Amino acid sequence: MEMIDVKTALRSTLTQKQELVRDYQTFAEQVNNEDVSKLYRHFAEAEALHATKIKSELNKLH
């Protein structure tokens, strides 16, 4: 298995997390079930937290 650069891995993961935040926020707005909407909002918040931690790690590497 080929090793990848840490910054590359973090940037790739950050992009994925940011896309998930947008997707979950969109789903939360579009579903007509309040419980499911809250679930998607929770998922968006969790992914945003992950993205924040990844950004912090990237800033440490610069």
C-alpha positions as CSV (number, residue, x, y, z in Angstrom):
1,M,0.0,0.0,0.0
2,E,1.4,3.4,-1.0
3,M,1.8,6.0,1.7
4,I,0.4,9.4,1.1
5,D,1.5,12.8,2.4
6,V,-0.2,13.8,5.7
7,K,-1.2,17.2,4.3
8,T,-2.7,15.5,1.3
9,A,-4.7,13.1,3.4
10,L,-5.9,15.8,5.7
11,R,-6.9,18.1,2.8
12,S,-8.8,15.3,1.2
13,T,-10.6,14.3,4.4
14,L,-11.4,18.0,5.0
15,T,-13.0,18.3,1.6
16,Q,-15.1,15.2,2.3
17,K,-16.2,16.4,5.7
18,Q,-17.2,19.8,4.3
19,E,-19.3,18.1,1.6
20,L,-21.0,16.0,4.2
21,V,-21.8,19.1,6.2
22,R,-23.5,20.7,3.2
23,D,-25.3,17.5,2.3
24,Y,-26.6,16.9,5.8
25,Q,-27.8,20.5,6.1
26,T,-29.6,20.2,2.8
27,F,-31.2,16.9,3.8
28,A,-32.3,18.5,7.1
29,E,-34.0,21.3,5.3
30,Q,-35.7,19.0,2.7
31,V,-37.1,16.1,4.7
32,N,-40.6,16.5,6.0
33,N,-40.0,14.5,9.2
34,E,-38.9,16.6,12.2
35,D,-37.1,13.7,13.9
36,V,-35.1,12.9,10.8
37,S,-34.4,16.6,10.2
38,K,-32.9,16.9,13.7
39,L,-30.9,13.7,13.0
40,Y,-29.4,15.3,9.9
41,R,-28.7,18.5,11.7
42,H,-26.8,16.5,14.4
43,F,-24.8,14.8,11.7
44,A,-23.9,18.1,10.1
45,E,-22.7,19.5,13.5
46,A,-20.6,16.4,14.1
47,E,-19.0,16.6,10.6
48,A,-18.4,20.3,11.2
49,L,-16.6,19.5,14.4
50,H,-14.4,17.0,12.6
51,A,-13.7,19.5,9.9
52,T,-12.6,22.1,12.5
53,K,-10.2,19.6,14.1
54,I,-8.8,18.7,10.7
55,K,-8.2,22.4,9.9
56,S,-6.4,22.8,13.2
57,E,-4.1,19.9,12.4
58,L,-3.4,21.4,8.9
59,N,-2.6,24.8,10.5
60,K,-0.1,23.1,12.8
61,L,1.7,21.6,9.7
62,H,2.1,24.9,7.9
